[in-house]
Amino acid sequence: MLDHSLCQWLDAQADALDRGLLDGEVLLGQLAAADVLRHGVAPALGGAGGDVADGVEAIAEVASYSLTAAFVFWGQRAFIEYLLQSSNVGLRERLLEDLLQGRRAGATGLSNAMKFLSGIEQLGVVAHPHDAGWRLEGALPWVTNLRKSGFTVAAAIDLPGAQPFVAALPDDLPGLLRSDDLQLLGLQSSNTAAIRIEGARLGREWLIADDARSYLPRVRPAFLGLQCGMSIGLARRSLAEAKSLLSDARSVLEGEWQALSDELKALERALRDGLRGDHFAAGPVPLFKIRIGLARVAADAVQLELQASGGKAYLQAHGSGFARRLRESAFVPVVTPSLVQLRSQLRKHGELAA
Ligand SMILES: Cc1cc2nc3c(=O)[nH]c(=O)nc-3n(C[C@H](O)[C@H](O)[C@H](O)COP(=O)(O)OP(=O)(O)OC[C@H]3O[C@@H](n4cnc5c(N)ncnc54)[C@H](O)[C@@H]3O)c2cc1C
C-alpha cells in the first residue's frame, strides 16, 4: 500500500520525527505525495476508493516505520472522516481536496468530545449565539497536527440551553491561539500543542454537525478504528524484528511469538470485519475490547523484541529503532480513549475488561 519512496523516507526520518529533530512541517507533504490520505475516500470525492478499513491498513503500514507519522496521519485522516460524515456539503467541498493534497492540515481535538460522550468530562469549549453564528470561549489542552503554517481543528462545542455541536475552527480565527509545541517524551515532530479560544467568532459555514450527541457515536468507529492502526503497525514491526532474532539460543520465545502473532491477526480481522459490517454502530463495547486487546499486544510485542534482542537493544549504536518503539509504545495506553477510560467504561457496561 505504501510506495517505496515513502517507506525509505520514513525509515530514514523515524528517529528524527520522534525526537523533534526534523521540522514536522514536511511530514504531511510526504504522506500526501504518496497518496496514502486518499484510502477509504470515494473516487467521486477525490479518493482512492475502498472503505475505512483501508484507511486503518494505511495507518498501520506507516506506524510500522514511525508512530509520529502514523499519529499525524490519524489526525488528518480522522478530520477527513468528519467531513465525509458531515451533512455540510459546502464545508466538505471547500476543504476536502486541500486536505487530501496535504495543503491544509486537519487536526482532531475530539478527545474531549469522546470523553464527554462517555460522561467522563465536560466539553472544554462553550458557544454563545452571536450574529449569524457563535462566540466561543475555552481550551483544547492537546491537539496534534497543528501545523505552524496553518491548520483547521475539529472540536465539540457546548451550547448552553441547546444541543452541543461539532465545528471546524480555522487557525486564522481572531481569538484562537496556538501554544508552542508541548515538550513530549516522544512524537516531538507531531505539531502537538494546546489551543486557547478567547471570544472567537465563528460563522455557521464551519458547522460539521449540529447535534454532537448523535454525530459523535456515528464517527466513533472510524475515530477509534483508525487509531487502532497505530497499535497494529507497532506490533507488526516489533514482531517482525523479534522473529529475525529468534535463533536457537532464544527458541524459548517462539511459543510466545506465535501466540502474539495469532492474537494480532485475530484482532485485526475482528476490527476489519466490524468496520466493514458496521457492527460497531450498535454500541461501543466490542470496539473498546479490540482497542484494549491491540494495546496489550503492541506492548507485549515491544517487550518480546527486547527479549529476543537481549543486551544489544540497550546499546545506542544498535538499539535506536527499539528505543524509539519503546517510547512510541508509551503513547498507546494514554491516547484517548485511554486504557483507563476504556476499562472504566467496560465496568460501567457490566463487562469485564479484556
Ligand atoms: C502526544 C500526544 C498527542 C495528543 N494529541 C491529541 C489530539 O490530537 N487530539 C486530542 O483530542 N487529544 C490528543 N491528546 C490527548 C490524549 O488523547 C488524552 O486526552 C490525554 O493523554 C489525557 O488523557 P488522560 O486520560 O490522562 O486525561 P485526564 O484523565 O484528563 O488527565 C489525567 C491527569 O493528567 C493531567 N493532564 C492531562 N493533560 C494535561 C496537560 N496537557 N497538561 C498538564 N496536565 C495534564 C490532568 O489534569 C489529570 O490530573 C494527545 C496526547 C498526547 C500524549
PDBQT file of the ligand as one rigid body, heavy atoms in Angstrom, charges set to zero:
ROOT
HETATM    1  C1  LIG A 401       1.475  13.138  22.143  1.00  0.00    +0.000 C 
HETATM    2  C2  LIG A 401       0.009  13.360  22.397  1.00  0.00    +0.000 A 
HETATM    3  C3  LIG A 401      -0.784  13.850  21.394  1.00  0.00    +0.000 A 
HETATM    4  C4  LIG A 401      -2.162  14.063  21.594  1.00  0.00    +0.000 A 
HETATM    5  N1  LIG A 401      -2.916  14.532  20.566  1.00  0.00    +0.000 NA
HETATM    6  C5  LIG A 401      -4.235  14.712  20.718  1.00  0.00    +0.000 A 
HETATM    7  C6  LIG A 401      -5.071  15.169  19.645  1.00  0.00    +0.000 A 
HETATM    8  O1  LIG A 401      -4.631  15.375  18.505  1.00  0.00    +0.000 OA
HETATM    9  N2  LIG A 401      -6.371  15.384  19.878  1.00  0.00    +0.000 N 
HETATM   10  C7  LIG A 401      -6.917  15.173  21.105  1.00  0.00    +0.000 A 
HETATM   11  O2  LIG A 401      -8.107  15.419  21.235  1.00  0.00    +0.000 OA
HETATM   12  N3  LIG A 401      -6.174  14.707  22.140  1.00  0.00    +0.000 NA
HETATM   13  C8  LIG A 401      -4.850  14.482  21.978  1.00  0.00    +0.000 A 
HETATM   14  N4  LIG A 401      -4.096  14.017  23.039  1.00  0.00    +0.000 N 
HETATM   15  C9  LIG A 401      -4.724  13.847  24.333  1.00  0.00    +0.000 C 
HETATM   16  C10 LIG A 401      -4.941  12.393  24.688  1.00  0.00    +0.000 C 
HETATM   17  O3  LIG A 401      -5.796  11.795  23.748  1.00  0.00    +0.000 OA
HETATM   18  C11 LIG A 401      -5.502  12.315  26.109  1.00  0.00    +0.000 C 
HETATM   19  O4  LIG A 401      -6.676  13.057  26.228  1.00  0.00    +0.000 OA
HETATM   20  C12 LIG A 401      -4.509  12.837  27.092  1.00  0.00    +0.000 C 
HETATM   21  O5  LIG A 401      -3.392  11.978  27.007  1.00  0.00    +0.000 OA
HETATM   22  C13 LIG A 401      -5.059  12.901  28.507  1.00  0.00    +0.000 C 
HETATM   23  O6  LIG A 401      -5.635  11.668  28.836  1.00  0.00    +0.000 OA
HETATM   24  P1  LIG A 401      -5.922  11.257  30.341  1.00  0.00    +0.000 P 
HETATM   25  O7  LIG A 401      -6.917  10.177  30.306  1.00  0.00    +0.000 OA
HETATM   26  O8  LIG A 401      -4.643  11.025  31.071  1.00  0.00    +0.000 OA
HETATM   27  O9  LIG A 401      -6.576  12.593  30.832  1.00  0.00    +0.000 OA
HETATM   28  P2  LIG A 401      -7.139  13.018  32.164  1.00  0.00    +0.000 P 
HETATM   29  O10 LIG A 401      -7.709  11.881  32.925  1.00  0.00    +0.000 OA
HETATM   30  O11 LIG A 401      -7.980  14.141  31.724  1.00  0.00    +0.000 OA
HETATM   31  O12 LIG A 401      -5.853  13.572  32.888  1.00  0.00    +0.000 OA
HETATM   32  C14 LIG A 401      -5.079  12.828  33.843  1.00  0.00    +0.000 C 
HETATM   33  C15 LIG A 401      -4.253  13.806  34.650  1.00  0.00    +0.000 C 
HETATM   34  O13 LIG A 401      -3.280  14.440  33.810  1.00  0.00    +0.000 OA
HETATM   35  C16 LIG A 401      -3.463  15.861  33.845  1.00  0.00    +0.000 C 
HETATM   36  N5  LIG A 401      -3.263  16.363  32.482  1.00  0.00    +0.000 N 
HETATM   37  C17 LIG A 401      -3.870  15.899  31.381  1.00  0.00    +0.000 A 
HETATM   38  N6  LIG A 401      -3.457  16.616  30.315  1.00  0.00    +0.000 NA
HETATM   39  C18 LIG A 401      -2.594  17.557  30.775  1.00  0.00    +0.000 A 
HETATM   40  C19 LIG A 401      -1.833  18.586  30.151  1.00  0.00    +0.000 A 
HETATM   41  N7  LIG A 401      -1.903  18.835  28.832  1.00  0.00    +0.000 N 
HETATM   42  N8  LIG A 401      -1.039  19.349  30.937  1.00  0.00    +0.000 NA
HETATM   43  C20 LIG A 401      -0.970  19.124  32.268  1.00  0.00    +0.000 A 
HETATM   44  N9  LIG A 401      -1.650  18.157  32.909  1.00  0.00    +0.000 NA
HETATM   45  C21 LIG A 401      -2.460  17.374  32.172  1.00  0.00    +0.000 A 
HETATM   46  C22 LIG A 401      -4.895  16.073  34.302  1.00  0.00    +0.000 C 
HETATM   47  O14 LIG A 401      -5.067  17.303  34.934  1.00  0.00    +0.000 OA
HETATM   48  C23 LIG A 401      -5.105  14.919  35.257  1.00  0.00    +0.000 C 
HETATM   49  O15 LIG A 401      -4.583  15.203  36.532  1.00  0.00    +0.000 OA
HETATM   50  C24 LIG A 401      -2.733  13.784  22.851  1.00  0.00    +0.000 A 
HETATM   51  C25 LIG A 401      -1.909  13.277  23.898  1.00  0.00    +0.000 A 
HETATM   52  C26 LIG A 401      -0.569  13.059  23.684  1.00  0.00    +0.000 A 
HETATM   53  C27 LIG A 401       0.255  12.494  24.802  1.00  0.00    +0.000 C 
ENDROOT
TORSDOF 0
